[in-house]
């Protein structure tokens, strides 16, 4: 594996150009010649910085992933309580989608790069697993019933809204409303379960 090199100003220009091109035109349809031209560097500089197109794609997705996670964490931190925080990723998605109108770069990457050994495929897959685990963590903190099952349902709603983003439909609003309803129902169910368990321990009076 190529050892990571410090990002130079030229390297940052390359990543910026690659992100614009990969996201808007597709990873497999964009070559390094065009990226080098758009970023104002030579192909030699591009390869010296990243080693290969595969590694450049991985870098593009990794930096995008860092920005997304920061936005989600900020949305979680801004919530008034743990139940509200469970659906914070949906609020983050609305903000994110304002500047990213061609759907999910990670879903697109998984479709274009199906080989699990590709470094960019691993980053894209890990991004989805991170979100699933975050939903589970937030649901557990909020005291929801069956947090793992709820997390899977929330991920489906979240990713469904992403997948249908290019269509002239506001599926995100519907997905967000349904997600909040699921979380409220799950939280209430857990409260009822705890109450039943407590009554069982105390026994008849």
C-alpha positions in Angstrom: 0.0 0.0 0.0 1.2 3.5 -0.9 2.2 5.5 2.2 0.2 8.7 2.7 2.0 11.8 1.7 1.4 15.3 3.0 -1.1 17.2 0.9 0.6 19.9 -1.1 -1.3 22.9 -2.6 -1.1 21.2 -6.0 -2.5 18.0 -4.4 -5.4 20.0 -2.9 -6.2 21.4 -6.4 -6.1 17.9 -7.8 -8.6 16.6 -5.2 -10.9 19.6 -5.7 -10.9 19.1 -9.5 -11.4 15.3 -9.0 -14.3 15.8 -6.7 -16.1 18.1 -9.1 -15.5 15.8 -12.0 -16.1 12.5 -10.3 -19.3 13.6 -8.6 -20.8 15.3 -11.6 -19.6 13.0 -14.4 -18.9 9.7 -12.8 -15.7 8.0 -11.6 -15.2 5.6 -14.4 -15.9 8.2 -17.1 -13.2 10.7 -15.9 -9.6 10.1 -16.7 -6.5 11.5 -15.1 -5.7 13.6 -18.2 -8.8 15.7 -17.6 -8.2 15.9 -13.9 -4.7 17.1 -14.4 -5.9 19.7 -17.0 -8.6 21.0 -14.7 -6.3 21.3 -11.7 -3.5 22.9 -13.7 -0.8 20.3 -13.0 1.0 17.6 -15.1 0.1 14.0 -14.9 3.5 13.4 -13.4 2.6 15.7 -10.5 -0.7 13.9 -10.1 0.9 10.5 -9.9 3.7 11.7 -7.6 1.0 12.9 -5.2 -1.4 10.0 -5.3 0.3 7.1 -7.1 -2.8 6.0 -9.0 -6.3 7.0 -10.0 -7.7 4.5 -7.6 -5.9 6.2 -4.7 -7.1 9.6 -5.9 -10.7 8.3 -5.9 -10.2 7.0 -2.4 -8.8 10.4 -1.2 -11.8 12.2 -2.8 -14.3 10.0 -1.0 -12.3 10.0 2.3 -12.3 13.8 2.4 -16.0 13.9 1.5 -16.7 11.4 4.3 -14.9 13.6 6.8 -17.0 16.6 5.9 -20.2 14.5 6.1 -19.4 13.1 9.5 -18.6 16.5 10.8 -21.9 17.9 9.6 -23.9 15.0 11.2 -22.1 15.3 14.5 -22.8 19.0 14.5 -26.5 18.2 13.9 -26.6 15.7 16.7 -24.9 18.2 19.1 -27.5 20.9 18.2 -30.4 18.7 19.3 -32.3 19.5 22.5 -32.6 15.9 23.7 -31.5 12.3 22.9 -34.8 11.3 21.2 -34.6 14.2 18.8 -30.9 13.4 18.1 -31.7 10.0 16.7 -33.1 11.6 13.5 -30.4 14.4 13.3 -28.7 12.7 10.3 -31.9 13.5 8.3 -31.5 17.2 9.2 -27.9 17.0 8.2 -28.9 15.4 4.9 -31.2 18.3 4.1 -28.3 20.8 4.6 -25.9 18.6 2.7 -28.3 18.1 -0.3 -28.5 21.9 -0.9 -25.0 21.8 -2.3 -24.9 18.2 -3.5 -27.8 17.7 -6.0 -26.7 14.5 -7.8 -27.4 12.1 -5.1 -25.0 10.2 -2.9 -21.4 10.0 -4.0 -20.9 6.9 -1.9 -23.8 5.0 -3.4 -22.6 6.1 -6.8 -19.1 4.8 -6.0 -20.4 1.5 -4.8 -22.3 1.1 -8.1 -19.3 2.1 -10.2 -16.7 0.2 -8.2 -18.2 -3.1 -7.2 -14.9 -4.8 -6.3 -14.8 -4.9 -2.5 -11.0 -4.8 -2.6 -11.0 -1.4 -4.3 -9.8 1.2 -1.7 -12.6 3.6 -2.7 -15.2 0.8 -2.4 -14.1 0.1 1.2 -14.4 3.8 2.1 -17.9 4.0 0.6 -19.1 0.8 2.4 -17.6 1.9 5.7 -19.4 5.2 5.4 -22.8 3.4 5.3 -21.8 1.1 8.2 -20.7 4.2 10.2 -24.1 5.7 9.7 -25.9 2.5 10.7 -23.8 2.2 13.8 -24.5 5.9 14.6 -28.2 5.3 14.4 -27.9 2.4 16.7 -25.8 4.3 19.2 -28.2 7.3 19.2 -31.2 5.0 19.5 -29.6 3.2 22.4 -28.9 6.5 24.2 -32.5 7.6 23.6 -33.8 4.5 25.2 -35.5 3.1 22.1 -36.8 -0.4 21.9 -34.8 -2.8 19.7 -32.2 -0.1 18.7 -30.4 -2.4 16.1 -33.6 -3.1 14.2 -34.6 0.6 14.4 -31.2 1.7 13.1 -31.6 -0.6 10.1 -35.1 1.0 9.4 -33.7 4.5 9.7 -30.8 3.7 7.4 -33.2 2.4 4.7 -35.3 5.6 5.0 -32.2 7.8 4.9 -30.6 6.0 1.9 -33.9 5.9 0.1 -34.2 9.7 0.3 -30.7 9.9 -1.0 -31.3 7.5 -3.9 -34.4 9.4 -5.1 -32.9 12.9 -4.6 -32.4 13.4 -8.4 -36.1 12.9 -9.0 -38.6 15.9 -8.8 -39.9 14.5 -5.5 -39.4 15.7 -1.9 -38.9 12.2 -0.5 -36.6 13.5 2.2 -39.5 15.3 4.0 -41.6 12.1 4.0 -38.6 10.0 5.1 -37.8 12.4 7.9 -41.4 12.4 9.1 -41.6 8.7 9.1 -38.2 8.4 10.8 -39.4 10.6 13.6 -42.6 8.7 14.0 -40.7 5.4 14.2 -38.4 6.8 16.9 -41.2 8.2 19.0 -43.1 4.9 18.8 -39.9 2.9 19.7 -39.2 5.2 22.6 -42.8 4.9 23.9 -42.6 1.1 23.4 -39.5 0.9 25.5 -41.1 3.0 28.3 -44.0 0.5 28.3 -41.6 -2.4 28.4 -39.7 -0.9 31.4 -43.0 -0.2 33.2 -44.1 -3.8 32.6 -40.8 -5.2 33.8 -40.9 -3.0 36.9 -44.4 -4.1 37.8 -43.3 -7.7 37.3 -40.4 -7.3 39.7 -42.5 -5.6 42.3 -45.2 -8.3 42.1 -48.9 -7.9 43.1 -49.7 -5.5 45.8 
